[in-house]
Amino acid sequence: MNAEELRQTTLDPANRTLLQIRMEDVGAADEMFRVLMGDKVEPRREFIEKHAMEARNLDV
């Protein structure tokens, strides 16, 4: 993002939403992060295919 996009989408209080989260299982959260952000495409694709119908409020 350039600076203007960042300001409009993230830094502007009128457009941002802050959520507080709590992690019950840090190990599971770490594993999910590795699947979704890692270098291996296949596990990420499997996750997307498995959960595609559950997706709501997509920002595309």
BELBELWO-V473403 format. One record per backbone hydrogen bond with DSSP energy under -0.5 kcal/mol. CO is the residue of the C=O (numbers start at 1). NH is the residue of the N-H. If there is no record, write none. Layout:
co={CO:CO}
nh={NH:NH}
This chain:
co={2:3:4:5:6:6:7:11:12:12:19:22:25:26:27:28:29:30:31:32:33:34:39:40:41:42:43:44:45:46:47:48:51:51:52:58}
nh={6:7:8:9:10:11:12:13:15:16:21:24:29:30:31:32:33:34:35:36:37:38:41:44:45:46:47:48:49:50:51:52:54:55:55:60}
